[in-house]
Amino acid sequence: MCRVVDLQQAVLAKNEAAAQTLRAALSARGTTIVNLLSSPGSGKTALLERELLLARERGVPVAALTADLATENDATRLARSGVPVKQVLTDGLCHLEAHMLGRHLDGWLPEGTRLLFVENVGNLVCPASYDLGESLRVVLASVTEGEDKPLKYPTAFGLAQLVVVTKTDIAAAVEFDEAAFRANVQQVNPGVEVVLTSARAGAGLGLGLLLDRSLAAADGTPVHQPVMARHRPPAADHDHGHEAAHDHAHAHAHEHDAAHGHPHPHEHPHPVAVQTR
């Protein structure tokens, strides 16, 4: 008798196991992951750069890993903060997964790192389903994206533990309806905190809020538990028969150090990674 295997459920179950392992391993060394999700152009990189600069000024040991389909632009920008930064190029893959993240952290993440900010691929669909071993999941949306964004992407916003609104310095110009946005967020994720930020307005409206919330999570302050997360069905038990079908979706690529340009042996599956220090 043939057993029908739900491939998606099997993939998510495998990722959940890897995420739990990574979370425990990093917790043991005192590191907390903050997973940042948003659509392209939300201002995620600009805000993160400001938060990294502030962390450095405060003496908080942080690092950042940023994922994109192509270019090293975000890593170059974030590296200006002076904190350890690593770029992962997914070569077409629309999200990060826990085992990929763990592999790229191995041998790179500095000892003593208190917070690791992971700037996920710009996408509100694929990344929403994958736990990266984070202790805080942050979903960002700019005022230019429309107040109905949470309703259009209920999984991404429904699983958020913090929602950040960016580019609020131009909210009036684009006629952003803050009350409507907040109401839509609460509809898909009751009780989640919504904070307003601007990376460009003076010293930065809301500057430090992301850092403060992340440090609180690292210190063990309870974070928001979305209703959607509490009611999601547990991942099904699975065997490894799905791996070939799953892993073929990861394109072949190579990992190298931007500072030296030396290629390294690759493994499968393996996105490109560029390290910037």
Solvent accessible surface area in square Angstrom, and as a share of the most:
residue,aa,sasa,rsa
1,M,243,1.09
2,C,125,0.75
3,R,155,0.56
4,V,145,0.83
5,V,63,0.36
6,D,89,0.46
7,L,79,0.39
8,Q,126,0.56
9,Q,47,0.21
10,A,3,0.02
11,V,11,0.07
12,L,42,0.21
13,A,10,0.08
14,K,53,0.23
15,N,7,0.03
16,E,56,0.25
17,A,58,0.45
18,A,27,0.21
19,A,0,0.00
20,Q,97,0.43
21,T,94,0.55
22,L,20,0.10
23,R,74,0.27
24,A,65,0.51
25,A,56,0.44
26,L,9,0.04
27,S,75,0.48
28,A,94,0.73
29,R,85,0.31
30,G,49,0.47
31,T,5,0.03
32,T,15,0.09
33,I,2,0.01
34,V,0,0.00
35,N,0,0.00
36,L,1,0.01
37,L,0,0.00
38,S,0,0.00
39,S,14,0.09
40,P,103,0.65
41,G,62,0.60
42,S,1,0.01
43,G,20,0.19
44,K,15,0.06
45,T,13,0.07
46,A,29,0.23
47,L,3,0.02
48,L,1,0.01
49,E,20,0.09
50,R,63,0.23
51,E,0,0.00
52,L,0,0.00
53,L,63,0.31
54,L,29,0.15
55,A,0,0.00
56,R,143,0.52
57,E,135,0.61
58,R,119,0.43
59,G,60,0.58
60,V,18,0.11
61,P,68,0.43
62,V,6,0.03
63,A,0,0.00
64,A,0,0.00
65,L,1,0.00
66,T,0,0.00
67,A,1,0.01
68,D,30,0.15
69,L,84,0.42
70,A,63,0.49
71,T,74,0.43
72,E,70,0.31
73,N,95,0.49
74,D,28,0.14
75,A,0,0.00
76,T,85,0.50
77,R,87,0.32
78,L,0,0.00
79,A,22,0.17
80,R,156,0.57
81,S,0,0.00
82,G,44,0.42
83,V,11,0.06
84,P,41,0.26
85,V,0,0.00
86,K,6,0.03
87,Q,0,0.00
88,V,1,0.00
89,L,25,0.12
90,T,3,0.02
91,D,71,0.37
92,G,51,0.49
93,L,21,0.11
94,C,36,0.22
95,H,14,0.06
96,L,0,0.00
97,E,3,0.01
98,A,1,0.01
99,H,53,0.24
100,M,0,0.00
101,L,1,0.00
102,G,21,0.21
103,R,55,0.20
104,H,1,0.01
105,L,9,0.04
106,D,121,0.63
107,G,84,0.81
108,W,14,0.05
109,L,11,0.05
110,P,50,0.31
111,E,143,0.64
112,G,48,0.46
113,T,5,0.03
114,R,78,0.29
115,L,0,0.00
116,L,0,0.00
117,F,0,0.00
118,V,0,0.00
119,E,6,0.03
120,N,3,0.01
121,V,4,0.03
122,G,23,0.22
123,N,31,0.16
124,L,8,0.04
125,V,95,0.55
126,C,40,0.24
127,P,0,0.00
128,A,1,0.01
129,S,41,0.27
130,Y,26,0.10
131,D,24,0.12
132,L,0,0.00
133,G,2,0.02
134,E,15,0.07
135,S,40,0.26
136,L,6,0.03
137,R,16,0.06
138,V,0,0.00
139,V,0,0.00
140,L,1,0.01
141,A,1,0.01
142,S,2,0.02
143,V,4,0.02
144,T,75,0.43
145,E,40,0.18
146,G,25,0.24
147,E,41,0.19
148,D,57,0.30
149,K,26,0.11
150,P,0,0.00
151,L,71,0.35
152,K,130,0.55
153,Y,69,0.26
154,P,60,0.38
155,T,58,0.34
156,A,1,0.01
157,F,0,0.00
158,G,0,0.00
159,L,12,0.06
160,A,0,0.00
161,Q,30,0.13
162,L,3,0.02
163,V,0,0.00
164,V,0,0.00
165,V,1,0.01
166,T,4,0.02
167,K,66,0.28
168,T,20,0.12
169,D,67,0.35
170,I,67,0.34
171,A,22,0.17
172,A,97,0.75
173,A,87,0.67
174,V,64,0.37
175,E,147,0.66
176,F,27,0.11
177,D,68,0.35
178,E,67,0.30
179,A,74,0.57
180,A,36,0.28
181,F,4,0.02
182,R,84,0.31
183,A,61,0.47
184,N,23,0.12
185,V,0,0.00
186,Q,66,0.29
187,Q,129,0.57
188,V,27,0.15
189,N,1,0.00
190,P,70,0.44
191,G,61,0.59
192,V,4,0.03
193,E,71,0.32
194,V,13,0.07
195,V,9,0.05
196,L,45,0.23
197,T,1,0.01
198,S,1,0.01
199,A,19,0.14
200,R,205,0.75
201,A,39,0.30
202,G,72,0.70
203,A,84,0.65
204,G,11,0.11
205,L,92,0.46
206,G,17,0.16
207,L,51,0.25
208,G,1,0.01
209,L,49,0.24
210,L,1,0.01
211,L,0,0.00
212,D,55,0.29
213,R,74,0.27
214,S,0,0.00
215,L,25,0.13
216,A,34,0.26
217,A,13,0.10
218,A,30,0.24
219,D,97,0.50
220,G,59,0.56
221,T,73,0.42
222,P,125,0.79
223,V,40,0.23
224,H,44,0.20
225,Q,94,0.42
226,P,4,0.02
227,V,55,0.31
228,M,62,0.28
229,A,38,0.30
230,R,145,0.53
231,H,136,0.61
232,R,116,0.42
233,P,105,0.66
234,P,117,0.74
235,A,45,0.35
236,A,50,0.38
237,D,141,0.73
238,H,60,0.27
239,D,62,0.32
240,H,132,0.59
241,G,66,0.63
242,H,7,0.03
243,E,48,0.21
244,A,82,0.64
245,A,45,0.35
246,H,19,0.08
247,D,23,0.12
248,H,136,0.61
249,A,59,0.46
250,H,6,0.03
251,A,41,0.32
252,H,123,0.55
253,A,8,0.06
254,H,97,0.43
255,E,53,0.24
256,H,51,0.23
257,D,28,0.14
258,A,49,0.38
259,A,80,0.62
260,H,125,0.56
261,G,47,0.45
262,H,114,0.51
263,P,106,0.67
264,H,88,0.39
265,P,132,0.83
266,H,94,0.42
267,E,85,0.38
268,H,99,0.44
269,P,12,0.08
270,H,6,0.03
271,P,6,0.04
272,V,27,0.15
273,A,0,0.00
274,V,1,0.00
275,Q,19,0.09
276,T,33,0.19
277,R,194,0.71
